Amino acid sequence: MPYTADDLPRTLIYKRTHVGDPDSDGRFGIDDCMGKVRARDFYAVVGVGGIGSEPRSHGIDGKINWIGLGAKKGEHNGRGPIVTFESFCLWDSSGPCFKDYAPNLAEYIYGHNVRAKMTDSLSPEERAEVAKILNILQDCPPTIPSRQSGARDSSGASSDPSTTATDKRQNTRRSSRTPCRR
C-alpha cells in the first residue's frame, strides 16, 4: 500500500556530502556519518545529495541517493548506533533528482541550508513529497533483497540485480556527467 501524507512514517531526511555511508549492505553509520542524528526515533531515512563542492565531486549533488525503511538500531559506532533497514535501496550518483520528486522540500532544505529534518515539522505538501519518495521503493527491487535469507548484492550501486559491477561503475560515471536540473 502506498504511503500518503496522512500515514507517513516518521522519516529523517538529510543532506549527504559523500558516498560510502551507508555502505552497500545498508549499514548507516559505519563511518559515523550523521553521528547523534542516527539515535533519533525514525522508521525511514531519505539521503539526498547536498549542492556544495564535495557532493558535486561525488556526483550525488541534488539527487536522492538512498532510501531505507524499517530502521533497526544496533551497536554504537562513534556518536550513534549503526542503523540497518528492512528495505533499502542505494543509488548514490545514479539516483533520481530530488527536486523532481520534492520541489517544495528541496527548496526548503537547500534554500535554508538544512542539514537534517524530521517529517514531524513538515508542511502537508512536503509530507506528500516525502511519501512520493518513499513510494519509490515499491517499484525498486531492494539493494538488499532479504535480510532474513542473508542474500546480499555485492555492490549495492544499482537496484537492477542483472547489472554487472562493470555496468554499475559505467552507469555511475554516465549519470555523474548529467547533473540534475535545479
PATORMAR-769676 format. One record per atom (N, C-alpha, C): residue in three letters; x, y, z. Coordinates in steps of 0.1 Angstrom, whole numbers, plus 5000, padded with zeros to 4 digits. Atoms other than C-alpha are relative to their C-alpha. Last residue first. Layout:
BEGIN
ALAXYZ
...
END
This chain:
BEGIN
ARG500349934987
ARG517952274897
ARG499250124996
ARG500549875002
ARG518252014869
ARG499650075013
CYS501449994997
CYS520251714880
CYS499650154997
PRO500449944987
PRO523751704865
PRO498450015001
THR501349945004
THR524451464836
THR499450065013
ARG499849905010
ARG528151384839
ARG498750074997
SER499449884994
SER527551204872
SER500350114990
SER501049914994
SER525050984854
SER500650125007
ARG500949935009
ARG527550854830
ARG499150095007
ARG499349905007
ARG530150774856
ARG499250084990
THR499749894991
THR527650594878
THR500850114993
ASN501249924998
ASN526350394849
ASN500250115009
GLN500249915012
GLN529950294839
GLN498750085002
ARG499049895000
ARG530650174875
ARG499850094988
LYS500349904989
LYS527349984876
LYS501050115001
ASP501149915004
ASP527949824842
ASP499750105011
THR499549915010
THR531349704854
THR498950094995
ALA499349904993
ALA529749554886
ALA500650104990
THR498650054995
THR527349364864
THR500650125007
THR498949915004
THR523649464862
THR501349955005
SER499450065011
SER521149174865
SER501250084995
PRO499150114996
PRO520249264901
PRO500749944988
ASP500250105010
ASP518949614890
ASP500949885002
SER501150084996
SER518749834921
SER499749884990
SER501250005009
SER522149964914
SER498949915006
ALA500149885007
ALA525150064935
ALA498850014991
GLY501049914995
GLY524749794961
GLY499850134992
SER499649865002
SER528049634951
SER499050105006
SER498649974997
SER527849274963
SER500450154998
ASP499549955012
ASP524049254965
ASP501450045002
ARG499449875001
ARG523449044996
ARG500450034985
ALA499549965014
ALA521348745004
ALA500550145000
GLY498549985000
GLY521248655042
GLY500550044986
SER499450115007
SER517748495038
SER501550024999
GLN500250134994
GLN516348705066
GLN500749894993
ARG499150014988
ARG517949035055
ARG499849865006
SER500650054989
SER516248995021
SER501049985012
PRO501350075002
PRO516849154988
PRO499349955012
ILE499850124992
ILE519549405000
ILE498749934999
THR498650035001
THR519649664972
THR500349875008
PRO499149954990
PRO515849644972
PRO501549964997
PRO499550124993
PRO514049584939
PRO501050055010
CYS498650025000
CYS512649934932
CYS500349875007
ASP499650045014
ASP509049984922
ASP501549974999
GLN501050105005
GLN507649984958
GLN500449954986
LEU499650134996
LEU510850164970
LEU499049894995
ILE499050055010
ILE509950474950
ILE500349865003
ASN500750095009
ASN506950504974
ASN500949954989
LEU500050144993
LEU509350655000
LEU499349904991
ILE498650055000
ILE509950954976
ILE500049865006
LYS499650035014
LYS506251014970
LYS501449944999
ALA500850135003
ALA505550995007
ALA500349964986
VAL499250114994
VAL508351255012
VAL499349874998
GLU498850025008
GLU506551484987
GLU500949895006
ALA500450075012
ALA503251445004
ALA501249974991
ARG500350144996
ARG504951545037
ARG499549914988
GLU498750074999
GLU506351855019
GLU499849855005
GLU499450025014
GLU502851955008
GLU501349935000
PRO500750115007
PRO501351895043
PRO500649974986
SER501349965004
SER504152115058
SER499349884993
LEU500249965014
LEU507051955075
LEU498650044998
SER500249865001
SER507751955113
SER499850054985
ASP500949944990
ASP507151595121
ASP499750154997
THR501249975006
THR508951485089
THR498950065009
MET500950104998
MET512351515105
MET498650044994
LYS501449964997
LYS514951735090
LYS499249885003
ALA500850124998
ALA518751715086
ALA498650055005
ARG499250125001
ARG521351955072
ARG499249885002
VAL500450094989
VAL519152255065
VAL500849874998
ASN498950084997
ASN520852515043
ASN499849915012
HIS499749974986
HIS517752735043
HIS501249935005
GLY500149854998
GLY517352745005
GLY500350045014
TYR498849935006
TYR518752385000
TYR499950155003
ILE498850064996
ILE516352225025
ILE501250084995
TYR499849984986
TYR513352445019
TYR501449965005
GLU499949864998
GLU513652444981
GLU500350045014
ALA498649965005
ALA514252074981
ALA500250155002
LEU499050044990
LEU511152025003
LEU501450034996
ASN500249914988
ASN508952234980
ASN501149965010
PRO499549875002
PRO510352064948
PRO499850095012
ALA500449924988
ALA510051714961
ALA500450144998
TYR500950074991
TYR510251444934
TYR499450095011
ASP501150055008
ASP511751654906
ASP499049935008
LYS500949895003
LYS513851854931
LYS498849954992
PHE500849974988
PHE515451534945
PHE498950114997
CYS499949864996
CYS516651424910
CYS499050035012
PRO500949905006
PRO516651044908
PRO500250145006
GLY501449984995
GLY519650844919
GLY499250114993
SER501050035010
SER522650744898
SER498650025004
SER500049905011
SER525250924919
SER499049974989
ASP498949915000
ASP524550724951
ASP499850104988
TRP499749955013
TRP521750484942
TRP501350084999
LEU498849915001
LEU521350274973
LEU500250044986
CYS499549985014
CYS518050104980
CYS501050115000
PHE498949905002
PHE517049965014
PHE500350004985
SER500049975014
SER514149765029
SER501050114997
GLU500750125006
GLU514249605064
GLU500050014985
PHE501449985004
PHE516849865074
PHE499449874994
THR500350085012
THR520149885093
THR498550014997
VAL501450025003
VAL521250165117
VAL500049914987
ILE500150045013
ILE524650165134
ILE498649974997
PRO500150145003
PRO524150355166
PRO500249974985
GLY501450055001
GLY525450705174
GLY500049854996
ARG501049924993
ARG528450915183
ARG498649954999
GLY499749864998
GLY531250665175
GLY498950075007
ASN498749985007
ASN529850335164
ASN500250155001
HIS499549865002
HIS527050225187
HIS501449994993
GLU498949954992
GLU525649875183
GLU500450144997
GLY499150104995
GLY522349835165
GLY501050065009
LYS498849944993
LYS519250045157
LYS500849885006
LYS499750084989
LYS516749895132
LYS501350055006
ALA498749984993
ALA515150125107
ALA500149915012
GLY500050114990
GLY512149975087
GLY501350015008
LEU501250014993
LEU512650175055
LEU500149895011
GLY500150124991
GLY515850295039
GLY498750015008
ILE501250004992
ILE516250535009
ILE500049875009
TRP500450134994
TRP519450634991
TRP498750015008
ASN498950105000
ASN521050894970
ASN499649865005
ILE500450104990
ILE518051114960
ILE501149894999
LYS500650135003
LYS519951364939
LYS499549935012
GLY501449985004
GLY520851734942
GLY499249884997
ASP500749874997
ASP524551664943
ASP498650014994
ILE501350024993
ILE525551304942
ILE499250125003
GLY501150015009
GLY528251324916
GLY498749975006
HIS500450145000
HIS531051254941
HIS498849984990
SER498850085004
SER532851584933
SER499749855000
ARG499849995014
ARG529451764934
ARG501149914995
PRO500950095006
PRO528851634969
PRO500150004985
GLU499750144997
GLU532151794979
GLU499049904994
SER498950065008
SER531652114960
SER500349865003
GLY498649944999
GLY528352204976
GLY501049934991
ILE499749935013
ILE524852104965
ILE501350075000
GLY499949854998
GLY523951844991
GLY500350064986
GLY498749935001
GLY523051494980
GLY499850155002
VAL500049925012
VAL519851344994
VAL501450074999
GLY498749935001
GLY519651065020
GLY500050074986
VAL499749965014
VAL516050965028
VAL501350085000
VAL499049895002
VAL515650775061
VAL500050024985
ALA499549995014
ALA512650575074
ALA501150114999
TYR500350125006
TYR511350455108
TYR500749994986
PHE500649995014
PHE512650735129
PHE499849864995
ASP501050105002
ASP513550805166
ASP499450024986
ARG501449954999
ARG516750995168
ARG499049894997
ALA500750054988
ALA519950795175
ALA498650065001
ARG500450145002
ARG521250845139
ARG499249945012
VAL501349995007
VAL521251225145
VAL499549854998
LYS501150014991
LYS523951165171
LYS498650004993
GLY499950024986
GLY526551095144
GLY498849985009
MET501249954994
MET525351195109
MET500049975015
CYS500849905007
CYS528050975094
CYS498850045007
ASP500549904990
ASP529950775120
ASP499350124993
ASP499049904999
ASP531850595092
ASP499650115009
ILE498750084999
ILE529750275096
ILE501250105000
GLY499349964989
GLY526750505104
GLY501449925001
PHE499949854999
PHE524150365081
PHE500750035013
ARG499749964986
ARG524549995073
ARG500350155000
GLY501149924994
GLY522649915041
GLY500350035014
ASP500850104992
ASP524949635029
ASP498950075007
SER500950085009
SER526249865001
SER499249895007
ASP499350095010
ASP527550105027
ASP499049924992
PRO500050144997
PRO525650395043
PRO500849924990
ASP500850024988
ASP527950565044
ASP498650064998
GLY499350104992
GLY530350525014
GLY499349975014
VAL500550145002
VAL529450834994
VAL500749915010
HIS499150105005
HIS530051195004
HIS499249874998
THR498949945007
THR528351525013
THR500949904993
ARG498850075000
ARG524851395022
ARG501150084993
LYS499149985011
LYS521951605031
LYS501349935002
TYR498749934997
TYR519351465055
TYR500850014987
ILE499449965013
ILE515751355055
ILE501250075003
LEU498949915000
LEU514651155086
LEU500450034986
THR498950015010
THR511250995084
THR501150115002
ARG499049904996
ARG508550925109
ARG501249984992
PRO499250044988
PRO506150705090
PRO501050115003
LEU498550005002
LEU503750885066
LEU500749965013
ASP499550124993
ASP500050795070
ASP501549984999
ASP500750024988
ASP498451135062
ASP500549885008
ALA499749904990
ALA500951255037
ALA499449975013
THR500549875002
THR500450925018
THR500450105010
TYR500149904990
TYR502350605016
TYR499350124995
PRO499249885001
PRO501550344990
PRO499850095012
MET500849885000
MET500050005000
MET500950125000
END
